[in-house]
Amino acid sequence: MSRSTRRAGRAVGTGRAWGIAAWTAAAAIPLAFLAVFFLLPVVSLIATGFTTEGRFDASGIPAVLGEPRTWSVVGQTLAQAALGTLLSLVLGVPAAFVLYRLRFRGRAALRGLMTVPFVLPTVVVGVAFESVFGEGGPLAALGLDRTLLVVVLALAFFNVTVVARTVGGFWSQLDPRPEQAARMLGAGPVRVWWTVTLPQIAPALASAASLVFLFCATSFGIVLILGGRSLSNVETEIYRLTVQFLDLRSAAVLSLLQFALVAAVLVVSARLRRRREQTVSLRPTAERIRRAHAPVIAVLAATVLLLHLLPMIALLVGSLRGRTAGADGAAEWTLQNYTNLFVPPADSPIDGSVADALATSLGIAALAATIALLLGGLVALVASRRPRSRVLARGIEWFDGAIMLPLGVSAVTLGFGLLLTMNRPLGIGLDLRTSTVLIPIAQALVALPIVVRTLLPVLRGIDPRQRDAAAMLGAGPLRVLGTIDLPLLGRSAGLAAGFALAASLGEFGATSFLVRPDTQTLPVVIAQLIGRQGSDSYGTALAGAVVLGAITAGIMLLAERWRGEAAAEW
């Protein structure tokens, strides 16, 4: 064997070794982050609930499971999630057809606008629906305030977008010729839908339904603001047990129940997602608008106008009304509520101004989004690999599933767990509870699954033959990564950053446990002010919600412009 051949062999071996080390580090960093800041706090909090005098005690489980209140809350959670999912599907499928199967001017802009509701802070949406159905709202006479219907409508407000994006992105790729053939054979629109279209999009529908059910079942801010104790779900019940009664045992049992439910939903969603990826037929198509499309266009228009715009308009109008009545007995138009954002009213229950809280929120959200984007990029790169080894392939599946775990645990459990465990964690001589970094970490954990689900489809869409060709031409693993994967990852980074920033900016559940007087975030401040109806603080809360909603909407519209052809999974 010649010296040059041996040298080339050593170079290849060294390159492989560096490649293995790099991929191992890429997987280890997010897993370590998850272990320290997610698993440790959650497991510690649940263990505390099952510990009596320093010993494990599971005797409380039968007691909690035997309480009627427990199963009432579980039943309400399932009912809200099922009804929210059903309404989201009914409204989201027509939206998916119009936005992804029809061709018209302004379609891209309308898609961007339809994304905004999903990322609006739950506090903003809760306040908006309260402005519609609550005291003094345009629909207050219907008597629907604090009812299941309003909660379900608010859940659908968020999740119609999930259905439209998940189903629409899949639907737009299907071959239209089977539908055309069915029409030529005399099948009407309904027959074509039931016999051809529905079976084709069924995997995407089921995947969307599982995701929406997950989001509805773990909703916190919406149910807390619009439902009250009578409509508590598992998430708000954990909050009530933890904050009001310090009943960690009952909270721990409910956390385990919720985790089991969400784990089952995530398993179903993962299987349906793989089936959807395998059955897609890459034949992008769009048709012009015809008169026959009028019904689905009408459904989309009603969804946008009544479900999305009406609450936002009511919120804006309420923020421009003062407490003082005019000559006609109605409240006067004023900008005082917006002035109060900078100079707090006399009855304000918070220290500092709402503007200060907004500045704090923006800084914290920017740091959280950066953390989520860096970790999410590593996760997406690792999870997009397609190794030939069955063991490695199964390991990547488990790795991808592990990153989704924050979706399956109550944000309340996460926040309280961080508060309990971050006092010199793992022997580190630093109390993170007094630092400013703990809130961004909690928000990054919430945003991380969204970032991964945004970036991963782009990388999985790369033809493996491109990587094989680059390797055959002598490119090492890192060179292949830099020339093929990273450029495509960068195209979707703008959209992922927008999702991460918006999710962090509106995070409420975990943050509510971690804020201090000098780190109050805007969603937490709005929640404190909104409970003082009839006061200047209530008007200030409405104005703050308008500002927070406008900033979030602006972030997402910019992200949609930057994303190009990148396609998020939802």
N, C-alpha and C positions, 0 to 999 in steps of 0.2 A: 504494500500500500504506500503510495507516494506521500511525501510530507504535506503537500498542498491539500490532498484529500483528507488527511487526518486533521489538518487545521480547519477545513470546512466543516468536518463532522463535529469538532469541538465547538465551533461557532453556532451550529444549529442547536447542539445540546444546551449551550449557554442561553440562547434565545428562548428555548422552550422553558428552561428553568426560571428565567425572568418572567416569562408569560404566566407560568403557573403561580409564581409569587404575587404577581400583580392582580390576577383574578381572585386569589385567596384573600388578599387585602381588601379588594373591592367588595367582597361578600362579608368579610369580618367587621369592617367599620360600621355599616348600618346595623348589623346584628348586635354588636357591642352597645351601640347607642340605644337600641330597642331593649336590650337586657337591663341596662342601668336605669334608664329613665321611663321605661314602661313596665316590664315584667316585675322588677324589684318593688316599685311602689304599689302596683296592683296586688301582687301576691302578699306583700306585707300587710296591706289593709285588710284583705280577706282573711289572712291568718289571724290578725288581731281580733276579728269578729268571732273566730272560733277558738279563742284562747281564754281560759279561766284560771286565774292564779298561776300563770306561767305554764299551764298544761293545755294540750289540745283537747277541746271539748266540742263534740259534734251533736250534743244532746239538743241544742237549740234548733237544729234543722227540722225535725218533726214538728216542733212547736210552731215555727214560722210557717211551714207548709200547711199546718192544720188551721191557720187563721183564715177566716172568710175574706178578710181584707186583702190578703196576699193574692188569692185567686181572682178576686174582683179586679185588682190592678192588672194582673196578667191578662184577664179577659178583655179589659178595656184596651190594653196595649195591642192585642191581636186584632180587635175590632177596628181600632183606628188605623192600624197598618193595612188591614185588608181593604177597608173602604177607601183609604187614601190611594192605595195601589190601583184599585178598580177605576176610580175617577181619573187618575193620571193616565191610565191606558186608554180610556174612552176619549179623552181630550188629546192625548199625545200622538196617537196613531194618525188621525187626520193631519195634525201638524207635521208629522214626519213625511207624509205623502206630499204635502204642498211644498215644504222646504227642501226636499231632497229628490223628488220625482218630477216636479214641474219646473219649467224654465221661464223666468220672468225677470224684468229689470228690478234691481234692489234686493234680490234674493239673499245675497251675502250679508247685506246690512240687516235684513230681518232675522237671519240666523244668529247674528251677533246679539241683537236685541233679545232674542228668545233665550240666550244663554244667561243674561243678567239675573233673572229671578232665582236661578239655582244658587248663585253665589252671594245673594243679598244676605246680610246678617239676620239671624232669626229674630233678634230683638226688633229690628226695623220692620220686618214683615208682621210680627205680632202686634206692634203698635199701629201699623197701617190697617190691619183688619179690625182692631179695636176702634179705630177712627171711623170705620164704615158701620159696624154693627153695635158699637158701644153707645153710651149716653151722648146725645147730641149728634150722632152720626146720621148720614143720609138714609140708612136702612135700620135705624134703631127701632122704628115702629113695628118691625117684624118680630121683635122679641127673641132674636136668635143669639144674643150675647151670652157667652159662657155655655154654649151648646155644642154637641158633638158635630153638628153640621159645619159650624164655623171652623172648628179644628181640622176637619177633613178638607174643607176648601183651602185652608192655609197650607196643609200638607201637599195638596195638589198644585198649589201655586209654585212650590219649589220643584216638584218632581215631574211635571209635564215636560220640562226641558230634558230630563234624563231619558224619558221615553222617546222624545223626538230625535235626540242625538243618537241614541243606541240603535233604535229601529231604522231611522232615516239613513244613517251611514251604511247600514247593511243593505237596506232596500235599494239604495241608489246604485249598488253594484250588481244587482240581479239581472239576468238576461230577460229582456222584455218579450222575447219571441213566444214563450208559452202562453202568455196572456193574449198576445195578438192572434195566435192560432185558435184559442178558445173563442175569441170574439168572431173570428171568421166562420167558425162552426155554429154560430148562432147563440152562444151563451150571453146572457145579459150581464150587467155590471155586478149584481149581487152574486150570480152563479160563478163568475170569474173570480170574485173575491174569495168565496168559500172553497172553491175546488182547486184554484191555482195559486193565488197570491198568499192567502193565509198559511197554507202548508209550507211555502217557501220562507216566509218571514217568521215562522213559529219559533225557531231557536233564538232569534233576536228579541222577540216578544217575551219569551220566558226569561231570558237574561235580564232584560229591562225590568220585568216584574219583580225578579228576585232582588235587584238593586234597590228599587223603589220601596219594596217591603222593608228592606234593611234600614233605609233612611227614615221611613215613617216610624218604625218600631223603636228607633233610638232617638227620636226627636225630643229635645229638651226645652229650648226657649219658647217654641210655639205653644206647647202644651202648658208650660208654666204660666205664660201670659194670658192665653185665651181660654184655658180649660179650668184652672184652679184645682182645688183638691178633689172636687167631685168627678173630674175627668182625668185624674192622675194616670200616667203610664208608669212603667217600671223605672224609667229614667228619673222622672220627677219625684217618684216615691223614694228612691234611693237618696235623692237630695233632701227631702223632707226628713227622713229617718236620721240622716247624718247630721244635718245642720240644726234642726229644731229639737231632736230628741237624743242625739248622740247614741242611737241604737245601732251600733256597728254590727251586731250579730244579725239582725234582720236585714240590714243593708248588704251584708256579705252574702246571705242566702239569695237575695234578689239579684245581686251581681252575677252569681253563678248561674242562675236561671237565664238571665239575659245573655250571658256569654254562650251558654249551650244553644239558645235559640239562634243567635247570630252566627255561630260556628256552622250550624246546619245550613243556614241560608248561604253563607260564603262557599261551602262545599258545592251546593247546587249551582250557584252562580259560576264557579270555576269550570264545572263540567259543561254547562251550557255555553260558556264563552269559548271553550275549546271546540265544541261542536259547531259554533257559529263560524269560527276561523276556518274550519275544515270544509264547510259547505258553501262558502262564498264563491260566487262566479264573477270574476273581475271583468265586467262589461258595463262600465259607467254609461248611463243614459239618462236623458231628461226629455220630457215632452212639453209641447206648448200648452198653455191653458185653453181649455175648451168649455163649452157651456155645461157639459156633463160634470165638470169639476166644481160647480157652484156649491153643492152641499158641503163638501169638505173644506172649501175656502170659507164658507159661512161659519163652520165650527171653529176654525182657526181664528177668524175675526172676533167671534164671541169670546173665545178664550183669552185673547190678548186684551180686548176692551174691558170685559167684565171681571175676569179673574186676576189679570195682571195690572192693568192701568187704573181701574176704579179704586182699589185700595191705595195706590200710590198718589192718585189725585186727591183722595180724601185726606191723606196724610199731609200733603202739601197745603191744602186749603186750611186744615186745622192749625198748621204751624203759622199761618198768616192771620189767624183770628186771635183777638185779645179777650181778656176777661170782662172788660167794660162793655156794656150794651149801648148801642146807638139809639137814635130817636125811634127807630122802628122796632126796638126790642131785641134786635139781633146783635151779636158780637161785632165790634168794629174791626175793620181791616187794619193791620198794623205789622210793623217789622220788629216790634219790641221783643218777641221771642228770640229772634236772631241776635238782637243786641245783648240779650241775656246770656248768650253763649260766651261772651267775653267778660261781662260784668254780671256775676250771679245775682239772682233776685234775693230778697231778704229771707224768704222762706226756704232757700235751697238747703237740702240736707247734706250736701257734699262739701269737702274742703277744696278750694280752688275753683277754676272755671271749667266749663265744658270744652272750651278751646284748648286748655292745657291737656285735658284728657285725650282730645283728638291728636295733638302733637305726640303724646306718649304712645298712643295706639299705632300711629304711623311708624314711629321708630322701632317699636317692638315687632310689628308685623313685617317690616323690611328684614330684620334680622331672622325672624322665624322662617320667612319665605326663602332666604338664602340658605339656611340650614336644610330645609325640606328639599330645595332644588339640588343641592350638592349630594345629599344622601339618596334622593330619588333617582338622580342620574346614575349613580353607582348601581342601585338596585335594578334599574331598567337594563343596563348593560349586561349584568350577570344573568338576569331572568330571561333575556332574549336569546341566550346561547342555546344551541341545539346539539348537545353532545351525543355521540354514538353510543356511549355507555348507558345502559338502562339505569344503573345505580346513580350516575351523575344526573341523568334526566329527571329521575324521581326526586333527587336532592334539590334541583332547581325548582321543581313544583312546590316542595315544602318551603323553600326559601321565599318564593313569591307569596305563598299563603301566610307565612309568618309576618310579613310586612303589612298585611291587611288586618292584623289583630287589633290595632287601635280602633278600627271600626266596630269591633265586637264588644268593647268595654265601655261602660258609662263614662262620659267625660267627667261626671261628678266623682266617680271612683278614682279616676286618674288624677284629678286635681287634689283631692283629699289625700290620696296615697303619696303624691309628691310632697305635700305639706308635712306628712308624718315622717317620711324616710330621708328627705334631703338635708337632714342635720348631720353633716359630716358623713356622707354616704361612703361605704366601702373603706372606712378608716381615713378618708381624705380630710385633712384638717381645715375644712372650709364649710361654713354653714350656707348652703346654696339658697336657703329660704329667705335670707336677707339680701341676696344678690339680685341684680336686675336680669340675670340670664335665665332664671327658671321659667318665667312666663313665655319667652320665645321658644324654649325647649318644648313646653307643653303644646303650644300652638303648632310647632313644627311636626310634632307627633300626629296631630289631627290632620294636618295638610299633607303629610307624606303619602298616604294611600292615593290621594287625588293626583299628586304629581306622578306617581308610578303608573297609574292607569291612563294618564295622558301621554306619557313618553313611550311606554312599552309597545303599543300597537305599531308605532312608527318603526321601531327597531325590528320587531317581529315580521314586518312587511318586507324586509330586505331579502332578496333572493340569495340563498346560501352559496349559489354558484359564483356570485361576485367575490365573496371572501375566498372561496377555493381558488379562483383564478388569480387573485392577488398573491395567495400563498405559493402557488405554482411558479409565479414569476420571481419568487425569492423574498417577498415581504414577510417579515416576522409578525407575530401576533399583535404587538403594539403598533407596528406600521399599518397593519390591516385595520386596526381599531381607529387609528388617526385619519386614515384616508377614506374609509367607507362609513363606519358607524357614527363617529363624532360629528361630521358635517350634517348628517340627517338628524341627529339628536339636537343639534343647534337650531334647526328649523322649527322644531316643536317646543323649544325651550321658552319662547315668549309666551305661548299659551299656558304652559305649565307654571311659569312664574306668575302669570295673572291669576290662575286658580289658587296658587299657594298664597299669594298676597291677599286676595279677597277672603279666602277661608280663614287666614290668620287675623285679618282685620276684624272680622265679625265673630270670632270665637268667644263664647260666653261661659259655657259650662265649667271647664277646668280653670279658666282664668279667674272666675268669681271667687275661687278658693285662694288664689295665689297673690292677688293684688294687695298692695299696701297703700296708705294714704298718698304716697308720692309716686305710685305707679298705677293709678286708676286708669283703666281703659274706657273708651267711649261706650261700648256695649254695656259694661257694668254700670257706668254712670247713668245711662238712659234707663236701665232697669230700676235703678234707685229712684229716679225722678218720676217715672211713669205711674207709680203707685199713689201719687198725690194729685188726683183729679180735682179740678176746680181751682187749683193754685197756679201761680206763675211758673212753678217748677214743672208742671205738666206741659204747659206750652213750650217751655225750654226743651223738654224731652222730645216733643214732636219736631222742633226745629233741628235738634241734634240728630234725630233719626233721618230727616231729610238729607242733611249734610253727609252722614255716613253712607246712606243709600246712593247718593249722587257720586261720591268718591269711588265706591265699589263698582258701580255701573261704568264709570269712566275707565277704571282699570281693566275691566273685562272687554270693553269695546276696543281699547287700544291693543289688548292681547289678541283679540280676534283679527285685527288688521295685520299684526306682525306674524301671525302663525302661518301664512301662506297656505300650502296644501296639506299641512300636517293635520292629522285626524285623531282626536282623542277618542278613547274607548267610550266615554260618555260625557 
